[in-house]
Amino acid sequence: SRLLHYQLSSLFLHPPSQVEVKVTVFCASESDDAETRKVMNFFLRLTPPASVVLQLWELPMEQLLRRSIGRNLAARATRADWVWLADCDMAFGEGALDALQQ
């Protein structure tokens, strides 16, 4: 949850200006994932930058523990031009996502 907080903070502090980013965070539908839910509830209460969309997606624990299931669901549910599947240990600096678009 600490790394997720850092990642989401980096998107709020350095939002992209040329692309839209949709962040889908998966958490367990059981109460075992209270810390992730707490971080997401904090960020969902804030007004995100116009280019950042947050989405919380609950999965049963047995599906959550197999990352490929959530990633497959997210990739199939989007109409995005490109999809970047990342763990929460990545933070984004100023212009990082705009540079990818270029």
C-alpha positions in Angstrom: 0.0 0.0 0.0 2.9 2.4 0.7 4.3 1.9 -2.9 0.8 2.4 -4.3 0.5 5.6 -2.4 3.9 6.8 -3.9 2.8 5.8 -7.5 -0.5 7.5 -7.3 1.1 10.6 -5.7 3.5 10.8 -8.6 0.6 10.9 -11.1 -1.2 13.6 -9.1 2.0 15.7 -8.7 3.2 15.1 -12.3 0.2 14.5 -14.4 0.6 14.0 -18.2 -0.5 16.8 -20.4 -0.7 15.1 -23.7 -2.2 11.7 -22.8 -4.9 10.3 -20.6 -3.9 7.7 -18.0 -6.4 5.3 -16.6 -5.0 3.5 -13.5 -6.8 0.3 -12.6 -5.9 -1.0 -9.1 -7.0 -4.5 -8.2 -7.7 -5.5 -4.7 -9.3 -8.4 -2.9 -13.0 -8.4 -2.5 -12.4 -9.9 1.0 -11.4 -7.7 3.9 -7.7 -8.9 3.6 -6.9 -6.0 1.4 -7.8 -3.2 3.8 -4.6 -1.2 3.3 -5.0 -1.1 -0.5 -8.6 -0.1 -0.1 -7.6 2.7 2.4 -5.1 4.2 -0.1 -7.5 4.0 -3.0 -10.3 5.6 -0.9 -8.0 8.5 0.0 -7.2 9.1 -3.7 -10.7 8.6 -4.9 -11.9 11.4 -2.5 -9.5 13.8 -4.2 -10.1 15.6 -7.4 -7.6 14.0 -9.8 -5.9 15.9 -12.6 -8.0 16.0 -15.8 -5.7 13.5 -17.5 -5.7 10.8 -14.7 -8.6 8.4 -14.2 -8.6 6.0 -11.2 -10.5 2.8 -11.1 -10.7 0.2 -8.2 -11.5 -3.3 -9.4 -12.2 -6.0 -6.9 -11.4 -9.7 -7.5 -11.7 -12.8 -5.4 -8.4 -13.5 -3.6 -7.6 -16.6 -5.6 -7.8 -14.5 -8.8 -5.9 -11.5 -7.3 -2.9 -13.6 -6.4 -2.5 -14.6 -10.1 -1.6 -11.2 -11.7 -2.2 -12.4 -15.2 -6.0 -12.7 -14.5 -6.4 -9.0 -13.6 -4.1 -7.8 -16.3 -6.0 -9.8 -18.9 -9.4 -8.4 -17.7 -8.1 -4.9 -17.7 -6.5 -5.2 -21.2 -9.6 -6.7 -22.7 -11.9 -4.0 -21.1 -10.1 -1.1 -22.6 -10.2 0.7 -25.9 -6.8 2.4 -25.3 -4.3 2.8 -28.0 -1.7 1.1 -25.8 -1.7 -0.6 -22.4 1.1 -0.5 -19.9 0.9 -3.1 -17.2 2.9 -2.0 -14.2 3.3 -3.0 -10.6 2.9 -0.3 -8.0 6.7 0.1 -7.4 6.9 2.5 -10.3 6.7 6.3 -9.8 6.4 8.8 -12.7 8.4 12.0 -12.9 7.6 15.2 -14.7 6.9 14.5 -18.4 7.6 10.8 -18.2 4.3 9.6 -19.7 4.2 12.5 -22.2 7.6 11.3 -23.5 6.2 7.8 -24.0 3.4 9.3 -26.2 5.9 11.1 -28.3 
